[in-house]
Amino acid sequence: MERYQKHISLPGFGLEGQEILRNTSVLIIGAGGLGVPVMQQLTACGVGTIGILDGDSIDISNLHRQLLYTEQDVGKSKVEVAAQKLQQMNSEVSIKKYPFFLKAENALEIFPHYDVIVDATDRFDARYLINDVCVLLQKVWVYGAVFQWEGQWAVWNFSVNSSVKTTYRDLFPKPPKATMIPDCNAQGVFATVPVITGYFMANELIKLLIYPNEISLNMLSYLNFLNNKSHTLTIVPRVDFTEAPSSSKEILDFDYSYYCGYETKIEKQKGGQEQFEKDVLIVDVRQPEEFPKLPVKCLQIPLAELPQRIHELNTKKVLFVCQSGIRSKKAYELCKTLLPETQLDYFAGHVEQFIKKYQHA
């Protein structure tokens, strides 16, 4: 009672509202820039059960915006560190740990145990997977995304008084082409943007539980934090769209990574076994100041400079690498026509995954 007195005093909230929070379970997918403020706020507010799913570790480049972590946490599992610190913040909350990346198999296994799903990821394949599993299981999910100075958020698959539900696929029926995918690693994001956007996401989640009539149904909210301009976009159902998998089997069989352009057919056929041949030229298309550095001899050509320096790729086999697989995919697409005689490929995952594979090759 004393801890949540300010909540209980709110008109329309009261003790009943606090009980609703205590009896709610939320799964947060992604313990980074968006996930950290969401999990901090939900923990402080007394949400009863919070699951955290993320297979990543803490990097020093995370610290300017992921305020739950410190310099002493660098290199440790995000899930493990977050769970420990959140438990210290509120011992009454049950914290569940899932220290691995989202896959169709674990989504179908874990999602049924939670009332609300939060998408705090930064990949399109994860978003489409979250959407499809939530639609299948009739789960509400809260979405957020950031880029440079911009943040956006929405509540999907949610209805009040039998109103129409919309989903992420109603907004984006198909993923963008690989060359159009924004990349915060390359073009940046200001520290406050994911923090504030994450709090908006947490706010919408609490509203849908306590004040559902106040939710902006079927709306995408957008805010530019540099000029403070905001707007909302109305979403309407796409009744003619049938591409989405609609059963557990179809979701398991659906290749989200390939669908969203993160993986090529060559990469799928290789299965990551032929990427470290001695005659392959590894090209790092990140900016020189980006970390971590590759523990392998490579040629560093930032993506923007690649057309002017294409003559430097004077070898039979080239493998492009970047921070998250987005720029390496763009480099691959660019060079397919410029170097038709060269065997090209790219690493579709995060640079940390590349380093681990290289060290164990």
C-alpha positions in Angstrom: 0.0 0.0 0.0 2.7 2.5 1.0 5.0 1.8 -1.9 2.3 2.4 -4.6 0.3 5.0 -2.7 0.7 7.6 -5.5 -0.8 5.1 -8.0 -3.6 4.1 -5.7 -4.6 7.8 -5.2 -5.1 8.3 -9.0 -8.7 8.6 -10.1 -9.7 5.4 -11.9 -6.6 3.5 -10.8 -6.9 2.8 -7.0 -6.1 -0.5 -5.3 -7.8 -2.4 -8.1 -5.4 -1.0 -10.7 -2.4 -1.9 -8.6 -3.8 -5.4 -8.2 -4.1 -5.7 -12.0 -0.4 -4.8 -12.4 0.6 -7.3 -9.8 -1.3 -10.0 -11.6 0.0 -9.2 -15.1 2.9 -10.9 -16.8 5.0 -9.1 -19.5 7.7 -10.6 -21.8 10.2 -8.0 -22.9 12.1 -9.1 -26.0 15.4 -7.1 -26.2 17.3 -5.8 -23.2 18.9 -2.8 -25.0 18.0 0.8 -25.6 14.2 0.3 -25.7 14.0 -2.7 -23.4 15.9 -1.1 -20.5 13.5 1.8 -19.8 10.5 -0.5 -20.3 11.7 -3.1 -17.8 12.8 -0.4 -15.3 9.5 1.3 -15.4 7.4 -1.9 -15.2 9.5 -3.2 -12.4 9.2 0.1 -10.4 5.4 0.1 -11.0 4.9 -3.4 -9.6 4.1 -5.5 -12.6 4.0 -9.0 -11.1 6.1 -11.1 -13.6 8.6 -9.7 -16.1 10.4 -12.0 -18.6 13.5 -10.7 -20.3 14.7 -12.4 -23.6 18.0 -11.4 -25.2 21.1 -13.4 -26.2 23.4 -10.3 -26.4 26.1 -9.2 -24.0 26.8 -5.6 -22.8 29.1 -3.6 -25.0 30.7 -0.3 -24.0 29.0 1.4 -26.9 25.6 0.6 -25.2 26.3 2.6 -22.0 25.3 6.0 -23.3 21.7 4.9 -23.7 21.2 1.7 -21.8 21.3 3.3 -18.3 20.8 0.1 -16.3 24.3 -1.1 -17.1 27.7 0.2 -15.9 31.3 -0.1 -17.1 31.8 -3.0 -14.7 29.0 -4.9 -16.7 30.7 -4.8 -20.1 31.1 -8.3 -21.6 28.4 -9.8 -19.3 25.0 -11.1 -20.4 22.4 -8.4 -20.6 19.7 -10.7 -19.3 21.7 -11.8 -16.3 22.8 -8.2 -15.3 19.3 -6.8 -15.9 17.6 -9.5 -13.8 19.9 -8.9 -10.9 19.5 -5.1 -10.9 15.8 -5.2 -11.4 15.4 -7.6 -8.5 17.3 -5.1 -6.3 14.9 -2.4 -7.5 11.8 -4.3 -6.5 12.0 -7.6 -4.7 8.2 -8.2 -5.1 8.5 -8.7 -8.8 9.2 -12.1 -10.3 12.0 -11.9 -13.0 12.3 -14.6 -15.5 15.5 -14.9 -17.6 15.8 -16.1 -21.2 19.4 -15.4 -22.2 19.1 -16.3 -25.8 17.9 -14.8 -29.1 14.3 -15.0 -30.3 13.5 -18.0 -32.6 10.2 -19.3 -33.8 10.6 -22.4 -31.6 11.1 -20.5 -28.3 8.5 -17.9 -29.2 5.8 -20.5 -29.5 7.0 -22.1 -26.3 7.4 -18.9 -24.2 4.7 -16.5 -25.4 1.7 -18.5 -24.0 2.9 -17.8 -20.5 2.7 -14.0 -20.7 -0.2 -11.6 -21.0 1.5 -8.9 -23.0 4.6 -9.0 -25.3 6.9 -6.1 -25.7 9.0 -5.8 -28.9 12.2 -3.9 -28.0 14.2 -5.4 -30.8 16.0 -3.8 -33.7 15.5 -6.4 -36.4 12.6 -6.8 -38.9 12.7 -10.6 -38.8 12.1 -10.5 -35.1 9.2 -8.0 -35.5 7.4 -10.2 -38.1 7.9 -13.3 -36.0 6.6 -11.5 -32.9 3.6 -10.3 -34.8 2.7 -13.7 -36.3 3.0 -15.6 -33.0 1.0 -12.9 -31.1 -1.8 -13.0 -33.8 -1.8 -16.8 -33.6 -2.0 -16.8 -29.8 -4.2 -13.7 -29.5 -1.6 -11.8 -27.5 -1.4 -8.0 -27.3 2.0 -6.6 -28.0 3.6 -3.2 -27.6 6.0 -2.1 -30.3 8.7 0.6 -30.5 11.5 1.6 -32.9 14.1 4.4 -33.0 16.4 5.9 -35.6 18.7 8.9 -35.1 16.4 11.5 -33.5 13.1 9.7 -34.2 11.0 7.4 -32.1 7.8 5.6 -32.8 5.5 3.2 -30.8 2.2 1.4 -31.1 0.0 -1.2 -29.6 -0.9 -4.1 -31.9 -3.6 -6.8 -31.8 -5.6 -5.0 -29.2 -9.3 -4.3 -29.2 -11.7 -2.4 -26.9 -15.4 -3.3 -27.0 -15.0 -5.6 -30.0 -13.3 -2.9 -32.1 -11.2 -3.8 -35.1 -7.7 -5.1 -34.4 -4.7 -4.2 -36.5 -1.3 -5.7 -36.6 2.3 -4.8 -37.7 1.6 -6.5 -41.0 -1.3 -4.0 -41.6 1.3 -1.2 -41.4 4.1 -3.1 -43.2 2.6 -6.0 -45.2 6.1 -6.8 -46.5 9.6 -5.9 -45.1 11.6 -3.2 -46.8 14.3 -4.1 -49.2 17.7 -4.6 -47.6 19.0 -1.4 -49.1 16.2 0.6 -47.4 16.6 -0.8 -43.9 17.8 2.0 -41.5 20.9 1.1 -39.5 21.5 2.9 -36.2 25.0 1.4 -36.0 26.0 3.3 -39.1 23.8 6.4 -38.8 23.5 6.7 -35.1 20.8 7.3 -32.5 20.9 10.0 -29.8 21.0 8.7 -26.3 17.7 10.1 -25.0 15.6 8.9 -28.0 15.4 5.1 -27.0 15.1 6.0 -23.4 12.1 8.3 -23.9 10.5 6.1 -26.5 10.8 3.2 -24.1 9.0 5.1 -21.4 6.2 5.9 -23.9 6.0 2.1 -24.6 5.7 1.4 -20.9 3.1 4.1 -20.5 1.0 2.5 -23.3 1.3 -0.9 -21.7 0.1 0.3 -18.3 -2.8 2.2 -20.0 -4.0 -0.8 -21.9 -4.2 -2.7 -18.6 -5.8 0.1 -16.5 -7.2 2.6 -18.9 -7.9 0.7 -22.1 -10.4 3.3 -23.4 -7.5 5.8 -23.5 -5.4 3.8 -25.9 -5.1 5.3 -29.4 -6.3 2.2 -31.1 -4.9 1.3 -34.6 -2.5 4.3 -34.4 1.2 4.6 -34.9 2.7 7.5 -32.8 5.8 9.3 -34.0 8.0 11.9 -32.4 11.1 13.7 -33.7 13.0 14.6 -30.5 15.2 17.1 -32.3 12.4 19.5 -33.3 9.6 18.1 -31.1 7.3 17.5 -34.1 4.9 14.7 -33.6 2.1 13.0 -35.6 0.0 9.9 -35.6 -0.7 7.5 -38.5 -4.0 5.7 -38.7 -3.7 2.0 -39.4 -6.5 0.1 -41.3 -6.7 -3.7 -41.7 -5.4 -5.1 -45.0 -8.1 -7.7 -45.7 -6.5 -8.8 -48.9 -3.1 -9.8 -47.3 -2.6 -13.5 -47.0 1.2 -14.0 -47.0 1.6 -14.3 -43.2 1.9 -17.8 -41.7 -1.2 -18.6 -39.7 -0.4 -21.8 -37.8 2.4 -23.1 -35.5 3.7 -25.3 -38.3 3.7 -22.5 -40.8 5.5 -20.2 -38.4 8.1 -22.9 -37.7 8.6 -23.5 -41.5 8.7 -19.7 -42.3 12.2 -18.4 -42.9 12.0 -14.9 -41.3 15.7 -14.1 -41.7 15.6 -14.8 -45.5 12.2 -13.2 -45.8 13.6 -9.9 -44.4 16.8 -10.0 -46.4 19.2 -10.7 -43.6 20.4 -14.0 -45.2 21.2 -15.0 -48.8 20.6 -18.4 -50.4 24.4 -18.8 -50.5 24.6 -18.2 -46.8 21.8 -20.7 -46.1 23.5 -23.4 -48.2 26.8 -22.8 -46.5 25.4 -23.0 -43.0 28.3 -20.8 -41.9 30.9 -23.6 -42.6 32.8 -22.0 -45.5 33.2 -18.4 -44.4 36.8 -18.5 -43.2 38.6 -20.1 -46.2 42.1 -18.7 -46.5 41.5 -17.2 -50.0 38.4 -15.2 -48.9 38.9 -11.4 -48.6 37.0 -10.2 -45.6 35.8 -6.6 -46.1 34.7 -4.7 -43.0 32.2 -2.0 -44.3 31.8 -0.3 -40.9 33.2 3.1 -40.0 36.8 3.0 -38.7 35.7 4.2 -35.3 33.3 1.3 -34.7 34.0 -1.4 -32.2 34.7 -4.3 -31.7 37.6 -4.6 -34.1 37.8 -7.8 -36.1 40.4 -10.3 -34.9 41.3 -11.2 -38.5 43.2 -9.5 -41.3 40.7 -7.7 -43.4 40.2 -4.7 -45.7 38.2 -1.8 -44.2 36.1 0.1 -46.6 33.1 2.0 -45.2 29.9 1.3 -47.2 29.7 4.9 -48.5 33.2 4.6 -50.0 32.7 1.2 -51.6 31.7 2.4 -55.1 34.9 4.5 -55.4 37.1 1.7 -54.0 35.6 -1.2 -55.8 38.9 -1.8 -57.6 40.4 -2.9 -54.3 38.3 -6.1 -54.3 40.7 -7.8 -56.7 40.2 -11.3 -55.6 38.0 -14.3 -56.4 36.1 -14.5 -53.1 34.8 -11.6 -50.9 32.9 -11.8 -47.6 31.4 -8.5 -46.3 31.0 -7.9 -42.5 29.4 -5.1 -40.5 27.9 -4.5 -37.1 24.5 -6.1 -37.6 24.3 -7.6 -41.1 22.5 -4.6 -42.7 25.4 -2.8 -44.3 27.1 -6.0 -45.3 23.9 -7.0 -47.1 23.8 -3.6 -48.9 27.5 -4.1 -49.9 26.6 -7.5 -51.3 23.7 -6.2 -53.3 25.8 -3.3 -54.6 28.7 -5.5 -55.8 26.6 -8.2 -57.4 26.3 -6.3 -60.6 29.7 -4.5 -60.4 31.7 -7.7 -59.8 29.9 -10.4 -61.7 32.9 -12.7 -61.8 33.6 -12.5 -58.0 32.1 -15.0 -55.6 30.4 -12.7 -53.1 28.8 -13.3 -49.7 28.1 -11.4 -46.5 27.7 -12.3 -42.8 24.1 -11.8 -41.8 24.5 -11.7 -38.1 26.0 -9.3 -35.5 29.7 -8.7 -35.5 30.0 -10.4 -32.1 28.6 -13.6 -33.7 31.2 -13.3 -36.5 34.0 -13.0 -34.1 32.9 -16.0 -32.1 32.5 -18.1 -35.3 36.0 -17.0 -36.5 37.6 -17.8 -33.2 36.1 -21.3 -33.3 36.7 -22.0 -37.0 
